[in-house]
Amino acid sequence: MLNDEYEELRKTVEAFAHDVVAPVIGDLYEREEFPYDIVRQMGAMGLFGLPIPEEYGGMGGDYFALCLALEELARVDSSVSITLEAAVSLGAMPIYRFGTAEQKATWLPALTSGRMLGAFGLTEPGGGSDVPGGMRTTAVLDGAEWVINGTKAFITNSGTDITGVIGVAAITGERDGKKEISTILVPSDTPGLTVSKKYSKVGWNASDTRELSFSDCRVPAGNLLGERGRGYAQFLQTLDEGRIAIAALSVGLAQGCVDESLRYVRERRAFGHPIGHYQAIQFKIADMEVRAHTARLAYYHAAERMLAGLPFKKEAAIAKLVSSNAAMDNARDATQVFGGYGFMNEFPVGRFYRDAKILEIGEGTSEVQRMLIARQLGLGDL
């Protein structure tokens, strides 16, 4: 059971999602248009600063508060939820966790207010889960500047009108015979940075996802985020936390499928009764609710361990795996409940179905989650 503060936040975001997001997101989604006005309003609510201290313009909350907001938004739309998740978890949090006092003062006030979005450049066209082995982007120190060359793929929030800074993981040398990975902060208006046109995607169509190219892109040496050579460790921590956030988003989608199905089966009639009268439909929706509830408990547990300072890598991987599976299964079942109407884009479940699959891929595929869980059980050394 949530305490009063968490429950108040949850209800506030729930009302915002239904009153502000729901009426307009379908049209924005089909036109593949970024929801600038929604983002502006979320910024005014303080959602982009939920887990950031007040001294940097944040709300002074915690990561679980962010997860609650992500879940409630995703019950209505995942494009809006992933925009918030990536901006905070991948954009602002690394600067808060690893940045210098100057970097925090420079970037966090704008990021926490939603006036600016941050992004994180890790994945590359030739390597996703294979990090650092598949990484090719380099950053060479030339005097007082880093010179960056390479390409990043599938980067969320990287090309909006309000994108301001991108954390770029790059090879900065070699250490003990292995690639030295560091993270460099690159302002979005830096010469040598080319932002490609938006991808044509199956889902998340109202979010911004692009490829980035760096050609002799120069930034000051002081834009190094954290310790040189610690970039790999930094983004592992970032991804562990991010998996809890993606689990929360996945739970939101899974619960949204239940919400929409319950409304529909009370209205839709067949053979003289609302279709919710029939046990086949009742059991299907019951299974959907079980999946959403179980997945929610998994991400709650992972978040609890993280906030308590306990190891949570395994729990985050479990939460991400269980929640993304629940989202995909519930989206499929909700589409079946809706029948032909579930195949129409005018109904939210059609959008949910298109959005669900990426949850089994992004921020670590389901296969990677199983690998992490097995390693945490000690099986990787056999």
Legacy VTK file of the C-alpha trace (Angstrom):
# vtk DataFile Version 3.0
C-alpha trace
ASCII
DATASET POLYDATA
POINTS 382 float
0.000 0.000 0.000
1.327 3.424 -0.952
1.830 6.092 1.683
-0.145 9.335 1.450
2.570 11.236 -0.436
3.030 8.556 -3.075
-0.721 8.067 -3.443
-1.290 11.794 -3.927
1.341 11.830 -6.673
-0.163 8.754 -8.307
-3.665 10.273 -8.331
-2.357 13.582 -9.687
-0.590 11.914 -12.601
-3.544 9.594 -13.192
-5.857 12.603 -13.550
-3.372 14.388 -15.826
-3.062 11.310 -18.051
-6.821 10.960 -18.461
-7.736 14.646 -18.662
-4.805 16.042 -20.672
-3.013 13.198 -22.460
-5.871 10.879 -23.456
-7.933 13.403 -25.477
-5.074 14.379 -27.812
-2.511 11.596 -27.906
-4.232 9.420 -30.497
-4.061 12.167 -33.106
-0.468 13.069 -32.214
0.492 9.403 -32.386
-0.951 8.858 -35.843
0.696 12.050 -37.138
3.972 11.005 -35.462
4.101 14.406 -33.778
6.074 15.047 -30.606
3.789 16.153 -27.722
5.448 19.473 -26.893
2.457 20.914 -25.035
2.107 17.792 -22.893
5.832 17.912 -22.102
5.517 21.565 -21.139
2.693 20.769 -18.739
4.588 17.829 -17.246
7.493 20.177 -16.668
5.226 22.628 -14.868
4.020 19.758 -12.665
7.605 18.952 -11.704
7.605 15.448 -13.182
11.007 15.865 -14.851
12.544 16.706 -11.498
10.872 14.066 -9.324
14.039 12.240 -8.161
16.350 15.294 -8.257
17.074 17.441 -5.140
15.462 20.861 -4.853
18.834 22.619 -4.998
18.991 21.690 -8.689
15.388 22.629 -9.398
13.980 19.182 -8.703
11.157 18.006 -6.476
13.363 16.298 -3.900
11.567 12.987 -4.299
12.991 9.588 -5.167
13.213 7.136 -8.029
10.105 5.258 -6.937
8.092 8.468 -7.308
9.308 8.671 -10.912
8.253 5.072 -11.471
4.751 5.749 -10.169
4.417 8.647 -12.617
5.667 6.503 -15.499
3.159 3.769 -14.712
0.193 6.142 -14.625
1.198 7.846 -17.879
1.708 4.514 -19.654
-1.784 3.374 -18.659
-2.899 5.944 -21.227
0.092 6.281 -23.585
3.635 4.936 -23.738
5.092 7.639 -26.016
4.579 10.256 -23.321
5.830 7.908 -20.622
9.040 6.970 -22.466
9.722 10.646 -23.156
9.690 11.287 -19.414
11.612 8.100 -18.601
14.451 8.773 -21.030
14.674 12.460 -20.127
15.061 11.689 -16.419
16.632 8.223 -16.197
19.001 8.552 -19.146
19.328 12.322 -19.498
19.308 13.996 -16.099
20.183 11.196 -13.654
23.695 10.468 -15.014
24.542 14.162 -14.632
23.137 14.147 -11.102
24.893 10.882 -10.194
28.298 11.509 -11.778
28.537 15.175 -12.782
30.728 17.879 -11.318
29.206 20.759 -9.379
29.587 22.938 -12.464
27.929 20.377 -14.753
25.011 19.980 -12.362
24.558 23.739 -12.087
24.770 24.131 -15.862
22.357 21.406 -16.943
20.073 20.198 -14.172
17.841 23.264 -13.640
16.767 23.245 -17.286
16.427 19.446 -17.390
14.378 19.188 -14.199
11.986 21.901 -15.368
11.284 20.187 -18.687
12.457 23.268 -20.591
15.254 21.070 -21.938
15.455 17.362 -22.663
18.549 15.229 -22.248
19.472 12.034 -24.078
21.961 9.198 -23.666
23.939 7.876 -26.645
24.965 4.269 -26.037
23.598 1.921 -28.720
25.318 1.874 -32.118
24.185 0.550 -35.516
26.564 -2.412 -35.257
26.163 -3.147 -31.571
23.328 -3.124 -29.071
23.747 -5.611 -26.223
27.395 -6.150 -27.206
28.916 -3.376 -25.098
31.767 -2.549 -24.957
32.796 -5.071 -27.617
30.597 -3.607 -30.338
31.322 0.043 -29.570
33.103 2.006 -32.313
32.527 5.655 -31.364
35.754 7.308 -30.211
36.641 10.437 -28.255
40.260 11.600 -28.511
41.638 14.293 -26.226
43.226 17.009 -28.370
44.607 19.683 -26.080
41.661 21.095 -24.165
38.998 19.407 -26.303
37.504 15.989 -26.917
37.169 15.122 -30.619
34.309 12.667 -31.117
33.710 10.458 -34.149
31.119 7.734 -34.599
27.423 6.931 -34.814
24.712 6.207 -32.268
21.384 4.545 -33.064
17.880 4.468 -31.547
18.475 7.467 -29.277
15.329 8.748 -27.540
14.760 12.520 -27.174
17.817 13.271 -29.313
16.286 15.489 -31.978
13.451 17.523 -30.463
13.349 21.304 -30.546
14.117 21.329 -26.818
16.879 18.704 -26.753
19.856 20.336 -25.074
22.501 17.785 -24.131
23.446 14.224 -25.013
25.649 11.980 -22.918
27.800 10.039 -25.378
29.563 6.805 -24.437
32.816 6.594 -26.374
36.144 4.798 -26.474
38.724 7.169 -24.978
41.707 4.843 -25.078
42.845 1.434 -23.884
43.396 0.177 -20.353
44.831 -3.233 -19.443
44.318 -4.393 -23.001
40.627 -3.474 -22.987
38.652 -0.567 -24.387
38.504 2.407 -22.055
34.941 3.741 -22.117
34.078 7.247 -20.938
31.003 9.447 -21.153
31.203 12.899 -22.742
28.463 15.540 -22.522
27.717 16.966 -25.978
25.442 20.036 -26.315
22.930 19.469 -29.104
24.103 22.504 -31.093
27.746 21.378 -31.264
29.261 21.550 -34.778
30.015 18.099 -36.114
26.913 16.550 -34.551
24.352 15.507 -37.161
20.866 14.502 -36.061
19.125 12.261 -38.593
15.430 12.395 -39.417
13.039 10.523 -37.163
12.838 6.769 -37.559
9.654 5.307 -39.008
8.672 3.085 -36.077
6.129 0.379 -35.334
5.221 2.036 -32.037
6.054 4.898 -29.669
5.146 7.124 -32.608
4.685 10.302 -30.575
8.171 10.003 -29.084
11.424 11.176 -30.670
13.955 8.508 -31.738
16.865 9.191 -34.089
20.339 8.268 -35.233
23.214 10.574 -34.311
26.470 10.995 -36.212
29.635 12.625 -34.891
32.267 13.904 -37.297
35.220 15.642 -35.611
32.720 16.910 -33.055
34.640 19.008 -30.518
33.613 19.729 -26.929
35.650 21.047 -23.973
37.688 18.559 -21.937
35.580 19.591 -18.955
32.563 17.891 -20.570
33.858 14.519 -19.382
31.105 13.070 -17.172
32.533 11.386 -14.112
35.918 9.709 -14.079
37.691 8.908 -17.327
37.454 5.198 -18.045
34.450 4.744 -15.735
31.856 5.207 -18.456
31.114 1.491 -18.687
30.455 1.229 -14.941
28.384 4.405 -15.053
26.046 3.250 -17.778
25.673 -0.188 -16.134
24.367 1.597 -13.029
22.223 3.834 -15.210
20.732 0.832 -16.998
20.078 -1.049 -13.752
18.030 1.892 -12.503
16.452 2.385 -15.916
15.218 -1.191 -15.987
13.070 -0.502 -12.955
11.655 2.546 -14.729
10.948 0.571 -17.914
9.304 -2.102 -15.754
7.021 0.569 -14.318
6.168 1.784 -17.811
5.470 -1.811 -18.856
3.159 -2.309 -15.893
1.321 0.843 -16.922
0.724 -0.509 -20.408
-0.339 -3.890 -19.013
-2.795 -2.212 -16.613
-4.046 0.079 -19.354
-4.984 -3.008 -21.346
-7.066 -4.186 -18.387
-8.682 -0.755 -18.021
-9.697 -0.547 -21.670
-10.896 -4.147 -21.788
-13.104 -3.703 -18.722
-14.760 -0.671 -20.282
-15.283 -2.425 -23.588
-16.730 -5.728 -22.298
-19.409 -3.874 -20.364
-20.545 -2.046 -23.519
-20.044 -4.586 -26.283
-22.926 -7.061 -26.581
-23.091 -10.443 -28.279
-25.750 -13.145 -28.161
-27.957 -10.997 -25.953
-25.447 -10.133 -23.226
-22.464 -7.837 -22.647
-19.453 -9.925 -23.666
-18.110 -9.595 -20.118
-20.915 -11.970 -19.144
-19.074 -14.872 -20.779
-16.540 -16.863 -18.807
-14.046 -17.019 -21.675
-13.763 -13.215 -21.568
-13.810 -13.093 -17.762
-10.906 -15.542 -17.490
-8.883 -13.696 -20.104
-9.232 -10.385 -18.260
-8.559 -12.098 -14.919
-5.268 -13.399 -16.333
-4.437 -9.910 -17.574
-5.007 -8.450 -14.108
-2.842 -11.158 -12.527
0.032 -10.325 -14.883
-0.184 -6.585 -14.202
-0.434 -7.081 -10.429
2.476 -9.537 -10.282
4.678 -7.319 -12.439
3.889 -4.308 -10.260
5.019 -6.180 -7.166
8.274 -7.054 -8.954
9.169 -3.459 -9.772
8.043 -2.230 -6.343
10.441 -4.749 -4.773
13.346 -3.761 -7.016
12.756 -0.062 -6.293
12.553 -0.770 -2.559
15.945 -2.455 -2.599
17.486 0.321 -4.668
16.260 3.035 -2.309
17.468 1.038 0.696
20.982 0.902 -0.737
20.814 -2.885 -1.202
21.998 -4.779 -4.301
19.206 -4.730 -6.851
20.685 -5.830 -10.197
18.912 -9.204 -10.144
15.636 -7.720 -8.916
15.736 -5.014 -11.604
16.306 -7.630 -14.306
13.454 -9.764 -12.945
11.136 -6.755 -12.844
12.015 -5.744 -16.386
11.595 -9.284 -17.724
8.305 -10.012 -15.958
6.811 -6.576 -16.715
7.694 -6.501 -20.407
6.268 -10.001 -20.825
3.090 -8.886 -19.032
2.778 -5.866 -21.306
3.176 -7.927 -24.471
0.791 -10.672 -23.319
-1.844 -8.201 -22.113
-1.656 -6.185 -25.321
-2.246 -9.344 -27.345
-5.152 -10.445 -25.145
-6.738 -6.999 -25.076
-6.637 -6.871 -28.857
-8.380 -10.249 -28.913
-11.053 -9.041 -26.478
-11.763 -6.081 -28.762
-11.960 -8.320 -31.825
-11.933 -6.401 -35.094
-11.993 -3.091 -33.258
-8.727 -4.022 -31.566
-7.106 -3.904 -34.999
-8.259 -0.323 -35.526
-5.933 2.521 -34.561
-8.829 4.584 -33.221
-8.911 2.364 -30.137
-6.134 2.634 -27.531
-5.486 -1.114 -27.455
-4.299 -0.963 -31.055
-1.734 1.609 -29.958
-0.844 -0.484 -26.914
-0.241 -3.513 -29.135
2.136 -1.532 -31.332
3.954 -0.098 -28.315
4.384 -3.312 -26.324
7.022 -5.171 -28.340
9.825 -2.646 -27.820
9.552 -3.234 -24.074
11.049 -6.696 -24.606
13.959 -5.107 -26.483
14.880 -1.648 -25.155
17.198 -1.114 -22.151
18.266 -4.750 -22.369
16.457 -7.490 -24.283
14.600 -10.250 -22.481
17.514 -12.532 -23.312
19.935 -10.117 -21.642
17.714 -10.002 -18.539
17.814 -13.790 -18.290
21.587 -13.695 -18.695
21.886 -11.139 -15.875
19.628 -13.151 -13.591
21.633 -16.316 -14.257
24.887 -14.501 -13.496
23.514 -13.156 -10.239
22.627 -16.736 -9.308
26.264 -17.703 -9.820
25.703 -19.684 -13.009
28.023 -17.539 -15.114
31.098 -19.108 -13.502
30.202 -22.737 -14.225
LINES 1 383
382 0 1 2 3 4 5 6 7 8 9 10 11 12 13 14 15 16 17 18 19 20 21 22 23 24 25 26 27 28 29 30 31 32 33 34 35 36 37 38 39 40 41 42 43 44 45 46 47 48 49 50 51 52 53 54 55 56 57 58 59 60 61 62 63 64 65 66 67 68 69 70 71 72 73 74 75 76 77 78 79 80 81 82 83 84 85 86 87 88 89 90 91 92 93 94 95 96 97 98 99 100 101 102 103 104 105 106 107 108 109 110 111 112 113 114 115 116 117 118 119 120 121 122 123 124 125 126 127 128 129 130 131 132 133 134 135 136 137 138 139 140 141 142 143 144 145 146 147 148 149 150 151 152 153 154 155 156 157 158 159 160 161 162 163 164 165 166 167 168 169 170 171 172 173 174 175 176 177 178 179 180 181 182 183 184 185 186 187 188 189 190 191 192 193 194 195 196 197 198 199 200 201 202 203 204 205 206 207 208 209 210 211 212 213 214 215 216 217 218 219 220 221 222 223 224 225 226 227 228 229 230 231 232 233 234 235 236 237 238 239 240 241 242 243 244 245 246 247 248 249 250 251 252 253 254 255 256 257 258 259 260 261 262 263 264 265 266 267 268 269 270 271 272 273 274 275 276 277 278 279 280 281 282 283 284 285 286 287 288 289 290 291 292 293 294 295 296 297 298 299 300 301 302 303 304 305 306 307 308 309 310 311 312 313 314 315 316 317 318 319 320 321 322 323 324 325 326 327 328 329 330 331 332 333 334 335 336 337 338 339 340 341 342 343 344 345 346 347 348 349 350 351 352 353 354 355 356 357 358 359 360 361 362 363 364 365 366 367 368 369 370 371 372 373 374 375 376 377 378 379 380 381
